[in-house]
Amino acid sequence: MFFSQIWAEAVLRHAARSDQIGSDRHKRLRAEDHDLSWTDPELPRVFRDWWAEQHELVWASYQLERWQSRLATERGEAPIEQHAQLKLLRNALEHLDEARFEGIAAYPTKPSDSLAKLPTGSLHVALGGGTAFIIDIASLVDRARSALTRMEQEHAEELDRREQAAVEWYMESQWRD
């Protein structure tokens, strides 16, 4: 459960940072549009920060899914539902250095590349619209929150069990004396 918690918290942290960076970028763009100068030297850096944060969000989400799967297996529970595109996107981002770039899109160099397996057969490197590349960020956040809620409930139940055991031990020890 330890690693699941680490990655669930990381998903929430990266999603919040991504949202903040994206919001800041939009504010800068609106300000630039009003000035009609487009000279803000920070815009490219802000975009790079945003892109990296979303990449890390995908990575953390994938790690959360893997650790949740392992936890379910170890407990003998039904496997968790896998996010349909998460592994493909994570693989595509991991091997993006092997891609062919045209404009704002990355294309596979071989039919077996992860990029080729994405729904569009390519990946736009532009950001926006509430998605981390091709995945709805809200769905990643919901999955992380659900995992954390379950872990918090299990932790509370474990504390309740320990407290009850301590009370029972105390009561039994009082009767023995």
C-alpha positions, 0 to 999 in steps of 0.5 A, a space after each residue: 500500500 505504501 507505493 500506491 500511496 506515494 504514486 497517488 499523492 504524486 498524481 494529485 501533486 502533478 495534476 495541480 502543478 500542471 493546472 497552475 502552470 497551464 493557468 499561468 500560461 493562459 494569463 500570460 497569453 491573454 496579457 500578450 494578446 492585449 499588448 499585441 507584442 508577443 514578447 514575453 520571454 517567459 512563455 517558452 519556459 512556461 510551456 516547457 515546464 507545463 509539458 514536463 509536468 504533464 509527462 510526469 503526471 502520466 508517469 505517476 499515473 502509470 506507476 499508481 496503476 501498476 502498484 494498485 494492480 500488484 496490491 490487488 494481486 497480492 490480496 487475491 482481489 479482482 484485477 483493477 481496471 486498466 486505463 485504456 490509453 495510459 500504458 500506450 501513452 507512457 511508452 510513447 513518451 518514453 520512446 519519444 526520442 525515437 520519433 519523427 517530428 513534423 510540426 507539432 506532432 511526433 510520428 512513429 518511425 516503425 509500425 511497432 512503435 508505441 506512437 503507432 498504437 495511439 488512437 491517432 497514430 501520432 502524438 501532438 506535443 501541444 498541450 491544453 484542453 484539460 488533457 495530459 496529451 491524450 488522456 483526460 486529467 480529471 480521470 487520472 485525478 479521480 483514479 488517484 483520489 479513489 485509491 487514496 480514499 480506499 487506503 485511508 479507509 483501510 488505515 482507519 479500519 486497521 486502527 479500529 482493529 488495533 484499538 479494539 484489540 487493545 481494549 479487549 486485552 485491557 479488559 481481559 487483564 483487569 478480570 484476571 487480576 
